[in-house]
Amino acid sequence: MARTNVSERIRVGIIGASPQWGWATYAHLPALQTLPRFRVTAVSTTRQQSADETARRFDVPHAFASHEPLVEHPEVDLVVVSVRAAEHARLVRAALAAKKHVFCEWPLGASLEETTELAERARAAGVRTVIGLQRRLAPGARYLRDLIQEGYVGKVRSATLQVSTAMLGLQRPKAYDYTADVTQGANALATITAHFLDTVLAAVGDVESLSGLVTRQFEHTTLAETGEVIPVTAPDQVLIHGTLASGAVLSAHVEAGKRNGGVISATITGTEGDLVLSQDLTVSGARGDNQPLAPLPTPEKYFWSPRGSLSDDAHQTAQLYAAFARDVDEGTSFAPGFEHALALHRLLNTVAESSRTGQRLPVR
């Protein structure tokens, strides 16, 4: 069983720590270097040479060419799975079988069936889990939630999410070729919608019922480095309108492949005022009538980890690790785990089912 002793550092092993660009070396490793509660003790890739390179770069004592020795290593308490979505289930199963705590990138499984299975296995293993939905714990996102709960906007009337991004369009990097295949679990619905919608729902509460439209407008995509044209089966646009448990109205439009003028924002409208969460997860607001939105600086108490020179993504990841450490030390549940991943995956499946059937559906 993985240790949870508050007096000891949490020892981390990262699967998928390629020295080339990847989420582990871009976000996880820089984040963990700023958190004294953690120590990265092992990394693995599919090649010993690349694992050794990452280990040297980040001063990690153990490097492996496969995941098996990492998940079994006695100096690893928390296994981080940071690879393509289609590989998550196999690696999470191995970590759970070794009775290690597990941090898996979103999505937990490439399908609802996989996600359900992994959540059940985690329950049976009795370990702590984390799902990589780090935006919900960003300082600005948590500040937005508190402002709403404290009545800044009065009673919430609506929450509107708009996401348009150049990603996953008519051209994409060769490293993203798998995103064209809907079965690989990384597309406009499975990943982009999930991350940004989860951030909004963390502030305004759960969805009660919805109507969804999930569509694919790109038949093919070109791999930038080679010019190869491959077929696309994954969706690139998602529309959601629904009702929150509070009675407020939810509207979301997520569009991949935007050529120009991309935007990411969330607007919360209430009976007394308005709040906006911007792409950089800063908050603006206004109360009363016909007032201009003004920045609302995030108080220091929302920063659980030092920002330093970290990128936005790395700092949000550090916040998630800090939440996990707090949960271990204090018995709290700030970090979203596999049960949360299961609930979000069910919500996305409801959006897809509504699109297929043309019916408004309850969210269970």
C-alpha positions in Angstrom: 0.0 0.0 0.0 1.3 3.5 -0.9 2.3 5.6 2.1 0.3 8.6 3.3 2.5 9.7 6.3 2.3 13.4 6.6 5.9 13.6 7.9 7.3 12.1 4.8 7.6 13.4 1.3 5.3 12.0 -1.3 7.4 10.1 -3.8 6.3 10.4 -7.4 6.9 8.1 -10.4 5.9 9.6 -13.8 5.0 7.3 -16.7 5.4 9.1 -20.1 8.1 11.6 -19.1 9.6 12.1 -22.6 12.4 14.6 -22.8 10.8 16.0 -25.9 7.7 18.2 -25.6 5.1 16.4 -23.6 2.7 17.2 -20.7 5.0 15.5 -18.1 8.0 17.6 -18.9 6.0 20.7 -19.7 3.8 20.8 -16.7 4.2 18.0 -14.1 8.0 18.0 -13.6 8.3 21.8 -13.4 5.3 22.0 -11.1 6.7 19.3 -8.7 10.1 21.1 -8.5 8.3 24.0 -6.7 6.6 21.7 -4.1 8.8 20.6 -1.2 6.1 18.1 -0.1 6.9 16.0 -3.2 10.0 14.2 -4.6 10.1 12.7 -8.1 11.9 9.4 -7.6 11.3 7.7 -11.0 10.4 8.3 -14.6 9.7 6.0 -17.5 9.3 6.2 -21.2 9.4 3.5 -23.9 13.1 3.9 -24.4 15.9 3.8 -21.8 17.8 6.6 -23.5 15.0 9.0 -23.3 14.1 8.1 -19.7 17.7 8.6 -18.7 17.7 12.0 -20.4 14.7 13.2 -18.5 16.1 11.8 -15.3 19.3 13.8 -15.7 17.5 17.0 -16.6 15.2 16.9 -13.6 17.6 15.1 -11.1 15.5 12.0 -10.8 17.2 8.9 -9.3 15.5 6.1 -11.2 14.7 5.8 -15.0 13.0 2.9 -16.7 12.2 1.9 -20.3 8.8 0.5 -19.3 6.2 1.2 -16.7 6.4 -2.2 -14.8 9.5 -1.5 -12.7 8.2 2.0 -11.9 4.8 1.0 -10.5 6.4 -1.8 -8.5 9.3 0.4 -7.1 9.3 0.7 -3.3 10.3 4.4 -3.6 7.2 5.3 -5.5 4.0 6.3 -3.6 2.1 8.1 -6.4 2.1 7.0 -10.0 1.4 9.6 -12.6 0.0 8.5 -15.9 0.8 11.1 -18.5 0.5 9.4 -21.9 -2.1 9.3 -24.7 -5.7 8.7 -23.6 -6.0 5.3 -25.2 -3.1 4.0 -23.0 -4.5 5.3 -19.7 -6.6 2.2 -18.7 -3.7 -0.3 -19.1 -1.3 1.8 -17.0 -3.8 2.8 -14.4 -4.8 -0.9 -13.9 -1.1 -1.7 -13.3 -0.7 1.1 -10.7 -3.8 0.1 -8.9 -2.8 -3.5 -8.8 0.4 -2.4 -7.1 -1.7 -0.5 -4.5 -0.2 2.9 -5.4 -2.0 6.2 -5.4 -2.7 7.3 -9.0 -2.8 10.6 -10.8 -4.1 10.1 -14.3 -4.5 12.8 -17.0 -7.9 13.4 -18.3 -9.7 11.4 -19.6 -9.4 8.5 -17.2 -10.6 6.0 -19.8 -11.1 6.4 -23.5 -14.7 5.3 -23.0 -17.3 5.4 -20.3 -17.0 1.7 -19.8 -13.2 2.0 -19.2 -13.7 4.9 -16.8 -16.4 3.0 -14.9 -14.1 0.0 -14.5 -11.1 2.1 -13.4 -13.2 3.9 -10.8 -14.4 0.6 -9.4 -10.8 -0.8 -9.3 -9.7 2.3 -7.4 -12.4 1.9 -4.9 -11.4 -1.8 -4.3 -7.7 -0.9 -4.0 -8.5 1.7 -1.3 -5.9 4.2 -2.6 -6.2 7.9 -3.4 -6.7 9.1 -6.9 -6.4 12.3 -8.9 -7.8 13.2 -12.3 -6.0 15.8 -14.4 -8.6 18.5 -14.4 -6.3 21.1 -13.1 -8.2 24.2 -14.3 -10.9 23.9 -11.7 -8.3 24.5 -8.9 -6.6 27.5 -10.6 -6.6 30.4 -8.1 -8.9 32.5 -10.3 -11.4 29.7 -10.9 -11.7 29.0 -7.1 -12.0 32.8 -6.5 -14.9 32.9 -9.1 -16.7 30.1 -7.2 -16.4 31.9 -3.9 -17.6 35.2 -5.3 -20.7 33.4 -6.6 -21.3 31.6 -3.3 -20.8 34.8 -1.4 -23.5 36.5 -3.5 -21.5 38.8 -5.7 -23.9 38.4 -8.6 -27.0 37.7 -6.5 -28.9 34.6 -7.7 -27.2 33.1 -10.8 -29.4 33.4 -13.9 -27.1 32.0 -16.5 -23.6 30.6 -17.2 -22.2 31.0 -20.7 -19.1 29.3 -21.9 -17.4 30.1 -25.3 -14.3 28.2 -26.5 -12.9 28.6 -30.0 -9.4 27.3 -30.7 -7.2 26.6 -33.7 -6.4 23.2 -32.3 -7.7 20.1 -34.1 -8.5 21.8 -37.3 -7.7 21.3 -41.0 -4.0 21.0 -40.0 -2.4 19.6 -36.9 1.1 18.4 -35.7 2.0 14.8 -36.5 2.2 14.2 -32.8 -1.6 14.9 -32.7 -2.5 12.4 -35.5 -4.4 10.3 -33.0 -6.8 13.1 -32.2 -8.4 12.5 -35.6 -9.7 9.1 -34.5 -12.8 9.4 -32.3 -12.0 6.1 -30.5 -8.7 7.6 -29.1 -10.5 9.7 -26.5 -9.0 13.1 -27.4 -11.2 15.5 -29.4 -13.5 18.6 -29.1 -16.0 16.8 -26.9 -13.8 14.3 -24.9 -11.1 16.7 -24.0 -11.6 20.4 -24.9 -15.2 20.5 -23.8 -14.4 18.4 -20.7 -11.7 20.7 -19.4 -13.4 24.0 -19.9 -16.9 22.9 -18.9 -15.6 21.3 -15.8 -14.0 24.6 -14.8 -17.3 26.4 -15.1 -19.3 23.8 -13.4 -16.9 23.9 -10.4 -18.1 27.4 -9.9 -21.8 27.2 -10.7 -22.8 23.6 -9.8 -24.1 20.5 -11.5 -26.2 20.2 -14.7 -29.7 18.9 -14.2 -30.8 18.4 -17.9 -29.5 19.4 -21.3 -29.8 19.3 -25.0 -26.6 18.7 -27.0 -25.2 18.9 -30.5 -22.0 17.1 -31.3 -20.9 17.4 -34.9 -17.9 16.8 -37.3 -17.3 19.3 -40.1 -13.7 18.3 -41.0 -13.6 15.1 -43.2 -9.8 15.2 -43.3 -6.8 16.8 -41.7 -3.2 17.4 -42.9 -0.2 16.6 -40.7 1.9 19.7 -40.7 5.4 18.1 -40.8 4.7 15.6 -43.6 1.8 16.9 -45.5 0.0 13.5 -45.1 -3.8 13.8 -45.3 -5.6 11.5 -42.9 -9.4 10.9 -42.3 -11.1 12.5 -39.4 -13.8 10.7 -37.4 -13.7 12.8 -34.3 -16.1 15.8 -33.7 -14.9 19.3 -33.9 -17.9 21.3 -32.6 -20.1 20.9 -29.5 -23.2 22.9 -28.5 -24.9 22.5 -25.1 -27.8 24.2 -23.6 -29.4 23.1 -20.4 -30.5 23.9 -16.9 -28.4 23.7 -13.7 -29.5 22.2 -10.5 -29.9 25.8 -9.2 -32.3 26.6 -11.9 -29.9 28.8 -13.9 -29.5 28.4 -17.6 -26.3 26.9 -19.1 -25.0 27.6 -22.6 -21.8 26.3 -24.1 -20.2 26.4 -27.6 -16.9 24.7 -28.2 -15.3 25.0 -31.6 -12.1 23.4 -32.7 -10.2 24.4 -35.9 -10.9 28.1 -35.6 -8.8 29.9 -38.2 -8.8 33.4 -36.6 -10.0 35.2 -33.5 -10.0 32.4 -31.0 -11.5 33.1 -27.6 -12.0 31.3 -24.3 -14.3 32.9 -21.7 -17.1 32.2 -19.3 -19.7 34.7 -18.2 -21.8 34.3 -15.1 -24.9 36.6 -15.0 -27.0 37.1 -11.9 -29.7 39.2 -10.5 -27.3 41.7 -9.0 -24.3 41.6 -11.3 -22.0 39.8 -13.7 -18.7 38.0 -13.6 -16.3 36.9 -16.4 -13.6 34.3 -16.2 -11.0 35.0 -18.9 -8.7 32.7 -20.8 -5.9 33.3 -18.4 -8.3 32.4 -15.5 -8.5 35.9 -14.1 -11.8 37.4 -13.0 -13.6 40.6 -13.9 -16.9 41.7 -12.6 -19.5 44.5 -12.1 -22.6 45.0 -9.9 -25.6 47.1 -10.5 -26.7 48.4 -13.9 -24.7 49.5 -16.9 -21.4 49.3 -15.1 -18.1 48.4 -16.9 -16.5 45.2 -16.0 -13.4 45.8 -13.8 -10.6 43.4 -12.9 -11.0 41.6 -9.5 -7.5 40.6 -8.5 -7.3 37.1 -7.0 -6.4 37.2 -3.3 -3.2 35.5 -2.2 -5.0 32.9 -0.1 -6.1 31.1 -3.4 -2.5 30.5 -4.3 -1.7 27.1 -2.7 1.6 26.9 -4.6 4.2 29.4 -5.7 3.8 30.8 -9.2 7.4 31.7 -9.8 8.4 31.3 -13.4 5.9 28.5 -14.1 3.7 28.6 -17.1 -0.1 28.9 -16.5 -0.5 25.2 -17.2 2.4 24.2 -14.9 1.1 26.4 -12.1 -2.4 24.9 -12.4 -0.9 21.5 -12.2 1.1 22.5 -9.1 -2.2 23.7 -7.6 -3.6 20.2 -8.2 -0.6 18.5 -6.6 -0.9 20.9 -3.6 -4.5 20.0 -3.2 -3.6 16.3 -3.3 -1.0 16.8 -0.6 -3.5 18.7 1.5 -6.0 15.8 1.1 -3.4 13.3 2.2 -2.4 15.4 5.2 -5.8 16.7 6.4 -8.2 14.1 5.0 -9.9 16.6 2.8 -11.1 16.1 -0.8 -10.0 19.2 -2.8 -8.3 17.3 -5.6 -10.8 15.7 -8.1 -10.5 12.0 -8.2 -11.7 9.0 -10.3 -15.3 9.4 -9.0 -15.3 12.9 -10.3 -13.9 11.7 -13.6 -16.7 9.1 -13.8 -19.4 11.8 -13.2 -17.9 14.1 -15.9 -17.6 11.3 -18.4 -21.3 10.4 -17.8 -22.2 14.1 -18.5 -20.3 14.1 -21.8 -22.0 10.8 -22.8 -25.3 12.5 -22.1 -24.3 15.3 -24.4 -23.5 12.8 -27.1 -26.6 10.8 -26.5 -28.8 13.9 -26.7 -27.1 14.8 -30.0 -27.8 11.3 -31.4 -31.4 11.2 -30.3 -32.4 14.9 -30.7 -33.9 14.7 -27.2 -33.4 16.8 -24.1 -32.1 14.4 -21.4 -31.6 14.4 -17.6 -28.1 14.2 -16.3 -27.6 11.3 -13.8 
